[in-house]
């Protein structure tokens, strides 16, 4: 087409010659002014070039007649690969909407510090009422599926949780997805004038693994340094809660070997199952062994390697998250600056941390006590009495019977306190004793005699799996160890 245009111009105009220091154009028609003739030729040429370019680069023309423009036809793009979103780092994947009327935008991102369902949806939805409706629908399903969360649309989400929001071409809500963890994925979609939400069915699997944790500093940091999570820390504290005070008795150089179940959701790690066996070797604690086995009521119970139940009549510590700030004995009081006898142990912990009853008993006092602020005292049947001071609030009342590890209040800073902490005292009769030095009496429950041969086999296999691994190494034990 371009060659035809040039040939037309050449045949239409004759040679341009220079005569008497100015240009004239010879044509077959009558002579006209040089400037006027050149302007006409330029206009015609530009018009033809523009018309040719339009046809050559038009998608319809080029697709039907690719050879006419001497360029390949445009490739056909699949609908699910169409991208209409913004370029750059914006985490948006755009797909053709269900009705084919335009592009739907799927925004995928991770939650940040302090995000809630309402705040996330409000950012991406132009209608605040719709954002609140979707958040309420999702939160109701999450609350029903995970009761212990007490979830609401204003609950602060953990950071780095994946979520997505899908909008149609007009910015109207279509779908939202929130992944609390690989095993708990929740969806919400627009259906008519309402929102339907549900939990995705995820296939869960458990694999038995081992890890050796060299203790350097706190147990929590040591477990994290070994590549494991805080959930494993909580489980270890729970297993050894009657034998080890990890805050005061765990020191650098100790080692902890653990045989445990790791949970997988669709082949992705998703937390922990049970601790099947654990060995703690410490300079202050000595060797402590915990083996999971069924008791006489067929309940999962931890025993030592000799078949004696680990559970004792009094817990070593009254709370999980803690940092010992002051021990038992004489000290300089942090407020009045005088030397006093400190009759208990102080554990620093965030306000609102649950405080447990260290043993079953009856609440003899729950109220305000000078210096101690909100104060609880519990009388135990074995002659011991435990006391808890500086509480933020109560969870029990005077005269109430409580069980071991039942929440009796929350950590606070009421009374004479420089910060949130728990003051914990232990008495035998009317005499104060050091809670960290008391050797508590065991219940001496043992593995039933008819199950003793099987228990010995389990202990032998699990201890062999743990004692054969080295520091910092993870293994998957032989399949035979998964039978128990």
PyMOL commands that set and color helices and strands:
alter all, ss='L'
color gray80, all
select helices_A, chain A and resi 2-12+34-57+59-64+66-68+79-81+117-124+128-145+147-149+219-225+230-239+246-249+449-467+479-483
alter helices_A, ss='H'
color red, helices_A
select strands_A, chain A and resi 16-19+22-25+92-96+103-110+162-167+173-181+184-191+194-199+204-214+255-265+268-282+286-294+300-303+323-326+329-332+339-342+345-348+354-356+361-369+373-380+384-394+401-402+407-411+421-428+431-433+474-475
alter strands_A, ss='S'
color yellow, strands_A
deselect
rebuild
show_as cartoon
